């Protein structure tokens, strides 16, 4: 085990840390079952001991900013600490890939990880029990999951006093109301064990108000194992890759689930969003409620409100993407992932995120980003993925872009007309396009990879964020 600073003394400190932490952890594991066999809340001393270990591990002796992706001195010290991370891998399309990115990031930072793959837990009950027993025998220091997915096995972590970090890269309210209430009950009953990370600040205040104790902001990031710098072949002038469902089917599902007045509100809200694409949806929601629908004031604590927001997000995102793509006159966009015909564009099936998407980003002179409606101020993964390959990007305006790239205004648009004008301009100015792409790539690799996010999560659990 290599330590960049401290030598024998660093090894001695880590050994002492390990000795200090193992005894209370073992005792906490034994005492976490009540007399009736039900799990009780872990003893504060156990949790404090874990937090102390995390704090010592992530607080390296060097405070210099890193010159490459990771401060090697800090992680030389961290690699000696006995931190084991259980990465909960869920079902889905993008969510499993995000958790794969975190798994690789933790391992690159010198930590040991094990993946709990939820998609593989539906087999023989005896086999399932053995898998979970083996995982807990490994004694994870912490666990991390996508959204609420880790709560499906929360009792497993809770009974051992293992803190769980929940990464919300979707709206935390987009689950059925009864299920959300059960999740919230668990989070509020054991507040010291759950750490919620929200990728959009619009959701923070209501989460805190509902009783979530530890709530932190977090952005998506570049997965530099997948999206690597590439030499462009320029097969396409303008491209957009993103799933866009069948709009008619989405509308029918929404109309069947809501009463006429609610459907009228949704129709008018989406129409308003199409005319003002850069204005956050929830701002337009509040505006429309004040003007004409006082009974539709947004209240996340109201049953069904989160599910209604999910319907609006799905249908409105598809409509917004279609409208902006149809506004392009200066080029014929290549669209990957639409479930409908799009006049004026070449429509292709969805391509593989890992094997094909990086090449598309590098080989397009202009990559388009049209943000889904559930993101109010934050940015999606396309920003980081395109940048990591060295591709050029035009994106709708989002406030959080300034945290990624200070010169973001040159690469943003606020309407279909501005988008078309910027496509015309940047197709004719290759050197400026290349310079901006290189600057964005540098900014992302310096501060916005999954290694940076993994470090931030560790610091947050240690109380150092």
C-alpha positions in Angstrom: 0.0 0.0 0.0 1.5 3.3 -1.1 1.3 6.5 0.9 2.3 9.7 -0.7 3.0 11.4 2.6 3.5 10.3 6.1 5.2 6.9 5.5 5.3 4.7 8.6 3.3 7.2 10.7 0.5 7.2 8.1 0.4 3.4 8.2 0.3 3.5 12.0 -2.6 6.0 12.0 -4.6 3.9 9.6 -4.0 0.7 11.7 -5.2 2.5 14.8 -8.2 3.8 13.0 -9.1 0.3 11.8 -8.7 -1.1 15.4 -10.8 1.7 16.8 -13.6 1.2 14.3 -13.8 -2.6 14.2 -14.7 -3.2 17.8 -17.7 -0.8 18.0 -18.9 -2.0 14.6 -18.9 -5.6 15.7 -20.7 -4.7 18.9 -23.1 -2.5 17.0 -23.9 -5.3 14.6 -24.7 -7.7 17.5 -26.8 -5.2 19.4 -28.8 -3.9 16.4 -31.5 -6.6 16.7 -34.1 -6.1 19.4 -35.5 -8.8 21.6 -38.3 -9.5 19.1 -35.9 -9.8 16.2 -36.8 -6.4 14.7 -34.1 -4.0 13.7 -33.6 -1.1 16.1 -32.0 2.2 15.2 -28.2 1.9 15.4 -26.5 3.2 18.5 -25.2 6.8 18.0 -21.7 5.7 19.1 -21.6 3.2 16.3 -22.6 5.9 13.8 -20.2 8.4 15.2 -17.4 5.9 14.9 -18.1 5.3 11.3 -18.3 9.0 10.7 -15.0 9.6 12.5 -13.4 7.0 10.2 -14.8 8.6 7.1 -13.7 12.0 8.2 -10.1 10.8 8.9 -10.1 9.0 5.5 -11.2 11.9 3.3 -9.2 14.6 5.1 -5.8 14.2 3.5 -2.8 16.1 4.8 -2.4 17.9 1.5 -4.9 20.8 0.8 -3.4 21.7 -2.6 -5.7 21.6 -5.5 -5.0 18.7 -7.8 -3.2 19.3 -11.1 -4.7 16.2 -12.7 -8.1 14.6 -12.1 -7.4 13.5 -8.6 -5.1 14.8 -5.8 -2.7 11.8 -5.6 -1.5 12.8 -2.2 -4.9 12.8 -0.7 -5.8 9.5 -2.2 -2.5 8.0 -1.2 -3.7 8.5 2.4 -7.2 7.5 1.6 -6.2 4.2 0.0 -5.0 2.9 3.3 -8.3 3.5 5.1 -10.6 0.5 5.5 -13.5 2.0 3.6 -15.6 -0.5 1.7 -18.4 0.8 -0.6 -21.4 -1.3 -1.6 -22.7 0.1 -4.9 -26.4 -0.8 -5.4 -27.0 -1.3 -9.2 -30.7 -0.9 -10.1 -32.8 -1.9 -13.1 -33.3 0.7 -15.9 -31.5 2.3 -18.8 -29.3 5.2 -17.6 -29.5 4.5 -13.8 -27.3 1.3 -14.0 -24.7 3.2 -16.1 -24.6 6.0 -13.6 -23.9 3.5 -10.7 -21.3 1.8 -12.9 -19.6 5.1 -13.2 -19.6 5.6 -9.4 -18.3 2.0 -8.9 -15.3 2.7 -11.2 -14.7 6.1 -9.6 -14.5 4.7 -6.1 -12.1 2.0 -7.2 -9.9 4.5 -9.0 -9.7 6.4 -5.8 -8.3 3.4 -4.0 -11.5 2.2 -2.2 -12.8 -1.4 -2.3 -16.3 -1.9 -3.7 -18.8 -4.6 -4.2 -21.9 -4.3 -6.5 -25.3 -5.4 -5.3 -27.1 -5.9 -8.6 -30.8 -5.6 -7.9 -31.6 -7.1 -11.4 -30.0 -10.3 -10.3 -31.8 -10.7 -7.0 -35.0 -12.4 -8.3 -33.9 -15.9 -8.3 -33.8 -18.7 -5.7 -34.5 -17.3 -2.2 -31.7 -19.4 -0.7 -29.3 -18.0 -3.3 -30.5 -14.5 -2.5 -30.0 -15.0 1.2 -26.5 -16.2 0.6 -25.6 -13.3 -1.6 -26.8 -10.8 1.0 -25.1 -12.6 3.9 -21.8 -12.6 2.0 -22.2 -8.9 1.3 -22.7 -8.1 5.0 -19.9 -10.4 6.0 -17.7 -8.2 3.9 -18.6 -5.3 6.3 -19.3 -2.4 4.0 -18.5 1.0 5.5 -21.2 2.7 3.4 -23.6 2.0 0.5 -24.7 4.1 -2.4 -27.7 3.8 -4.6 -29.7 5.6 -7.4 -32.8 7.3 -6.0 -34.9 5.2 -3.7 -33.7 1.9 -5.2 -31.4 1.1 -2.2 -34.4 1.2 0.2 -35.6 -2.2 -1.2 -32.8 -3.7 1.0 -32.6 -0.8 3.5 -33.2 -3.1 6.5 -30.1 -5.0 5.5 -27.9 -1.9 5.8 -29.8 -0.3 8.7 -29.5 -3.4 10.9 -25.7 -3.2 10.5 -25.6 0.6 10.9 -24.3 1.1 7.4 -25.1 4.6 6.0 -26.8 4.8 2.6 -26.2 7.7 0.1 -29.2 8.2 -2.2 -28.4 9.9 -5.5 -31.5 11.6 -7.0 -30.7 12.2 -10.6 -34.5 12.2 -11.2 -37.3 13.9 -9.3 -37.6 12.4 -5.8 -41.4 12.8 -6.1 -41.9 10.8 -9.3 -43.0 7.6 -7.5 -46.5 6.5 -6.5 -47.7 8.5 -3.5 -48.1 5.4 -1.2 -44.6 4.2 -2.0 -43.2 7.7 -1.5 -44.8 7.8 2.0 -43.2 4.5 2.9 -39.8 5.7 1.7 -40.2 9.0 3.6 -41.2 7.1 6.8 -37.9 5.1 6.6 -35.7 8.2 5.9 -37.2 10.2 8.8 -37.2 7.3 11.3 -33.4 6.8 10.9 -32.1 10.2 9.8 -28.5 9.6 10.7 -28.3 6.7 8.2 -29.6 8.3 5.1 -27.8 11.0 3.0 -29.8 12.4 0.1 -28.1 14.0 -2.9 -30.3 16.1 -5.2 -29.2 17.1 -8.7 -31.6 20.0 -8.9 -32.0 22.6 -6.1 -35.7 23.1 -6.9 -36.3 19.9 -4.9 -34.2 20.6 -1.9 -36.5 22.8 0.2 -39.5 20.5 0.0 -37.3 17.5 0.8 -36.0 19.2 3.9 -39.4 20.4 4.9 -40.7 16.8 4.7 -38.1 15.7 7.2 -35.1 14.4 5.1 -32.2 15.2 7.4 -29.0 15.2 5.4 -29.7 16.8 2.0 -26.9 17.9 -0.4 -26.7 19.2 -3.9 -24.9 17.1 -6.5 -24.4 17.3 -10.3 -24.1 14.5 -12.9 -20.6 14.0 -14.2 -18.4 12.7 -17.1 -17.7 8.9 -17.1 -14.1 9.1 -18.4 -14.1 5.3 -18.8 -16.7 5.5 -21.5 -16.5 9.1 -22.9 -12.8 9.6 -23.9 -11.2 12.1 -26.2 -11.5 11.1 -29.8 -10.3 12.3 -33.2 -13.5 13.4 -35.0 -14.5 12.0 -38.4 -17.4 14.5 -38.8 -20.0 12.2 -40.2 -22.8 14.6 -39.3 -23.3 18.3 -39.2 -26.0 18.4 -36.4 -27.1 15.5 -34.3 -29.4 14.8 -31.3 -29.5 11.6 -29.3 -32.2 11.1 -26.7 -35.3 9.0 -26.0 -38.5 10.5 -27.1 -41.6 8.5 -26.5 -44.8 8.3 -28.6 -46.5 11.7 -27.9 -50.0 10.5 -28.7 -49.6 7.5 -26.3 -48.2 9.7 -23.6 -51.1 12.2 -23.9 -53.7 9.4 -23.8 -52.2 8.0 -20.6 -52.1 11.4 -19.0 -55.7 12.3 -20.0 -57.0 8.9 -18.7 -55.4 9.5 -15.3 -56.7 13.0 -14.7 -59.9 14.9 -14.5 -60.8 17.5 -17.3 -59.7 20.6 -15.3 -56.3 19.0 -14.5 -55.9 18.1 -18.2 -56.7 21.7 -19.2 -54.1 22.9 -16.8 -51.5 20.5 -18.2 -52.2 21.4 -21.8 -51.8 25.1 -21.1 -48.7 24.6 -19.0 -47.0 22.5 -21.7 -48.0 25.1 -24.3 -46.5 27.8 -22.2 -43.3 25.8 -21.9 -43.0 25.4 -25.6 -43.0 29.2 -26.1 -40.5 29.8 -23.3 -38.2 26.8 -23.3 -35.5 28.3 -21.1 -37.9 29.2 -18.3 -38.0 26.5 -15.5 -41.2 24.5 -15.6 -42.1 25.0 -12.0 -41.9 28.8 -12.5 -44.4 28.5 -15.3 -46.5 26.2 -13.1 -46.7 28.8 -10.3 -47.4 31.6 -12.9 -50.3 29.7 -14.5 -51.7 28.7 -11.1 -51.8 32.3 -10.0 -53.5 33.5 -13.2 -56.1 30.8 -13.7 -55.8 27.7 -11.6 -55.7 28.5 -7.8 -56.5 24.9 -7.0 -53.4 23.7 -8.9 -50.8 25.4 -6.7 -47.8 23.1 -6.5 -47.6 21.1 -3.3 -45.4 18.1 -3.2 -47.1 16.9 -0.1 -50.4 16.6 -1.9 -51.2 13.0 -3.1 -50.8 12.6 -6.8 -48.8 15.8 -7.4 -45.5 14.0 -8.0 -47.1 11.6 -10.4 -48.8 14.5 -12.3 -45.4 16.2 -12.6 -44.0 13.0 -14.0 -46.7 12.9 -16.7 -46.0 16.5 -17.6 -42.3 15.8 -17.7 -42.6 12.8 -20.1 -45.1 14.3 -22.5 -43.8 17.9 -22.4 -40.2 16.8 -22.9 -41.1 14.9 -26.1 -43.1 17.9 -27.4 -40.4 20.4 -26.6 -37.7 18.3 -28.3 -39.9 17.9 -31.4 -40.7 21.6 -31.5 -37.0 22.7 -31.2 -35.8 20.1 -33.8 -38.5 21.3 -36.2 -37.4 24.9 -35.8 -34.0 24.0 -37.4 -33.8 25.3 -41.0 -30.1 25.7 -41.5 -29.2 21.9 -41.5 -30.9 18.5 -41.5 -30.5 17.2 -37.9 -29.7 13.5 -37.4 -32.1 12.3 -34.6 -31.4 9.1 -32.7 -34.2 7.8 -30.5 -37.4 9.3 -31.7 -40.5 7.1 -31.8 -42.2 9.2 -34.5 -41.5 10.7 -37.9 -39.9 14.2 -37.8 -40.2 16.2 -41.1 -36.9 17.8 -42.0 -34.8 15.4 -40.0 -33.2 12.0 -40.5 -34.6 9.7 -37.8 -32.6 6.7 -36.6 -33.1 4.1 -33.8 -31.6 4.7 -30.4 -28.0 3.9 -30.3 -26.0 2.1 -27.5 -24.9 4.5 -24.8 -21.5 2.8 -24.2 -20.5 1.4 -27.6 -21.9 4.0 -30.1 -22.8 7.3 -28.4 -19.2 8.5 -27.7 -18.3 8.2 -31.4 -21.5 10.1 -32.4 -20.6 12.9 -30.1 -17.1 13.2 -31.5 -18.2 12.8 -35.1 -20.9 15.5 -35.1 -19.9 19.1 -35.8 -22.7 20.2 -33.5 -24.4 18.1 -30.8 -27.7 19.4 -29.6 -29.0 19.2 -26.0 -32.6 19.8 -25.2 -33.1 19.4 -21.5 -36.0 17.3 -20.1 -38.7 19.2 -18.2 -37.9 17.7 -14.7 -34.6 19.6 -14.7 -35.3 23.1 -13.5 -31.8 24.6 -13.1 -29.4 21.7 -13.3 -27.8 20.1 -16.4 -28.1 16.6 -17.7 -25.4 14.1 -18.4 -25.2 15.0 -22.1 -23.3 18.2 -21.2 -20.5 16.2 -19.5 -20.5 13.3 -22.0 -20.2 15.5 -25.1 -17.5 17.6 -23.4 -15.4 14.5 -22.4 -15.2 13.3 -26.0 -14.1 16.8 -27.2 -17.3 17.3 -29.1 -19.1 20.7 -29.5 -22.4 21.4 -27.9 -25.4 23.7 -28.2 -27.7 23.5 -25.3 -30.8 25.3 -24.0 -30.0 27.7 -21.2 -29.7 26.3 -17.6 -28.5 28.4 -14.6 -26.2 25.6 -13.4 -24.1 25.7 -16.5 -22.1 28.6 -15.0 -20.8 26.0 -12.4 -19.4 24.0 -15.2 -18.2 26.5 -17.9 -18.1 30.2 -17.3 -18.3 31.0 -21.0 -21.5 28.9 -21.4 -23.6 31.8 -22.9 -21.9 31.4 -26.3 -23.1 27.8 -26.4 -26.7 28.3 -25.2 -30.0 29.2 -26.9 -33.4 30.4 -25.5 -35.7 29.7 -28.5 -35.9 27.8 -31.7 -35.0 30.8 -33.7 -31.8 31.4 -31.7 -30.9 27.7 -31.9 -31.2 27.8 -35.7 -29.1 31.0 -35.9 -26.3 29.5 -33.8 -26.3 26.4 -35.9 -25.7 28.5 -39.0 -23.0 30.5 -37.2 -21.0 27.6 -35.8 -21.1 25.5 -38.9 -19.4 28.4 -40.6 -16.9 29.0 -37.8 -15.0 25.8 -37.3 -12.0 27.2 -35.4 -14.2 29.0 -32.9 -16.3 25.9 -32.5 -13.1 23.8 -31.8 -11.8 26.3 -29.3 -15.0 26.3 -27.3 -15.2 22.5 -27.4 -11.6 22.3 -26.1 -12.3 24.8 -23.3 -15.4 22.9 -22.2 -13.6 19.6 -22.3 -10.9 21.0 -20.0 -13.4 22.4 -17.6 -15.2 19.1 -17.3 -12.2 16.9 -16.9 -10.7 19.2 -14.3 -13.7 19.4 -12.1 -16.7 17.2 -13.2 -15.8 13.5 -13.4 -17.3 10.7 -11.3 -14.1 10.7 -9.3 -14.9 14.3 -8.2 -18.5 13.3 -7.3 -17.4 10.2 -5.4 -15.0 12.3 -3.3 -17.8 14.8 -2.6 -20.1 12.0 -1.4 -17.3 10.7 0.9 -16.7 14.2 2.3 -20.4 14.7 2.9 -20.8 11.5 4.8 -17.7 12.5 6.8 -19.1 15.9 7.6 -16.5 17.7 5.6 -18.5 18.8 2.5 
